[in-house]
Amino acid sequence: MKRLLTAAVLAGVAGVLWLRRNPVPCPVWLAFVLENPYVERVAGGAALLDRAGVRTGMRVLDVGCGTGRVTVPAARRVGPAGEVVGLDLQPEMLRRARRKARGLSNVRFVAGDVVETPLEEGYFDLALVVGVLGELRDREGALRAVHRALRPGGLLSITEVFGDPDYRGRRAVRELGESAGFRYAGEAGSFLSFTVNFKKPI
Ligand SMILES: C[S@@+](CC[C@H](N)C(=O)[O-])C[C@H]1O[C@@H](n2cnc3c(N)ncnc32)[C@H](O)[C@@H]1O
């Protein structure tokens, strides 16, 4: 029994280490890990919108929106004068997100890789990147694409949630944002879920 347990722990650790070197998008069958009481408690949609300073009328890009867990509350918060675009690689994630967003006219979803998808340049006030960083094959390329899509003075808000196998630490997040041309603009949250905000220089 003890050997079995040790083998399971070692396999788990090896799996996490492999994932950190070989990023893969969170499979759709694991979507339930995005929406559960723990994630809701430490990184619920409303709290993340507060951390990012989402307000009425904003144009928001939700990169790697998954099932729309944060996209839909964002659309409600920006209201009819604002707009939210949820972008994700996986059409099946977007199918779930669209279902959740039924009835909202200020949200649209785009399928594609953030690095390759043409986005309106200088269009968005804010980009959210929640639990996505570690899954990106080309992190710098992704943040540069987000940089182009934001208006001068626009905000990038990156959140990481502990428990995610590809969780990145605050320092790594900050370095990455700055290397993509953003200016550090503060942070919030705890070890369990932190948000680092950046500004695109004017
Ligand atoms: C862990 S989920 C997080 C979903 C959502 N942000 C949330 O907090 O519930 C990460 C999502 O990022 C998407 N993703 C990964 N790499 C991507 C890329 N290069 N471009 C667009 N989406 C990507 C995955 O398909 C997945 O749905």
PDBQT file of the ligand as one rigid body, heavy atoms in Angstrom, charges set to zero:
ROOT
HETATM    1  C1  LIG A 301      -7.279  26.792 -17.282  1.00  0.00    +0.000 C 
HETATM    2  S1  LIG A 301      -8.336  27.394 -18.554  1.00  0.00    +0.000 S 
HETATM    3  C2  LIG A 301      -8.860  28.917 -17.824  1.00  0.00    +0.000 C 
HETATM    4  C3  LIG A 301     -10.181  29.373 -18.349  1.00  0.00    +0.000 C 
HETATM    5  C4  LIG A 301     -10.726  30.682 -17.789  1.00  0.00    +0.000 C 
HETATM    6  N1  LIG A 301      -9.805  31.774 -18.001  1.00  0.00    +0.000 N 
HETATM    7  C5  LIG A 301     -11.056  30.542 -16.331  1.00  0.00    +0.000 C 
HETATM    8  O1  LIG A 301     -10.396  31.151 -15.486  1.00  0.00    +0.000 OA
HETATM    9  O2  LIG A 301     -12.009  29.818 -16.019  1.00  0.00    +0.000 OA
HETATM   10  C6  LIG A 301      -7.218  27.942 -19.800  1.00  0.00    +0.000 C 
HETATM   11  C7  LIG A 301      -7.887  28.167 -21.143  1.00  0.00    +0.000 C 
HETATM   12  O3  LIG A 301      -6.929  28.792 -22.014  1.00  0.00    +0.000 OA
HETATM   13  C8  LIG A 301      -7.094  28.282 -23.310  1.00  0.00    +0.000 C 
HETATM   14  N2  LIG A 301      -5.850  28.470 -24.068  1.00  0.00    +0.000 N 
HETATM   15  C9  LIG A 301      -4.661  27.845 -23.872  1.00  0.00    +0.000 A 
HETATM   16  N3  LIG A 301      -3.747  28.288 -24.759  1.00  0.00    +0.000 NA
HETATM   17  C10 LIG A 301      -4.367  29.211 -25.539  1.00  0.00    +0.000 A 
HETATM   18  C11 LIG A 301      -3.952  30.012 -26.643  1.00  0.00    +0.000 A 
HETATM   19  N4  LIG A 301      -2.696  29.949 -27.119  1.00  0.00    +0.000 N 
HETATM   20  N5  LIG A 301      -4.846  30.860 -27.205  1.00  0.00    +0.000 NA
HETATM   21  C12 LIG A 301      -6.132  30.916 -26.743  1.00  0.00    +0.000 A 
HETATM   22  N6  LIG A 301      -6.576  30.172 -25.686  1.00  0.00    +0.000 NA
HETATM   23  C13 LIG A 301      -5.715  29.336 -25.092  1.00  0.00    +0.000 A 
HETATM   24  C14 LIG A 301      -7.473  26.831 -23.107  1.00  0.00    +0.000 C 
HETATM   25  O4  LIG A 301      -8.140  26.294 -24.227  1.00  0.00    +0.000 OA
HETATM   26  C15 LIG A 301      -8.343  26.900 -21.835  1.00  0.00    +0.000 C 
HETATM   27  O5  LIG A 301      -9.703  26.987 -22.152  1.00  0.00    +0.000 OA
ENDROOT
TORSDOF 0
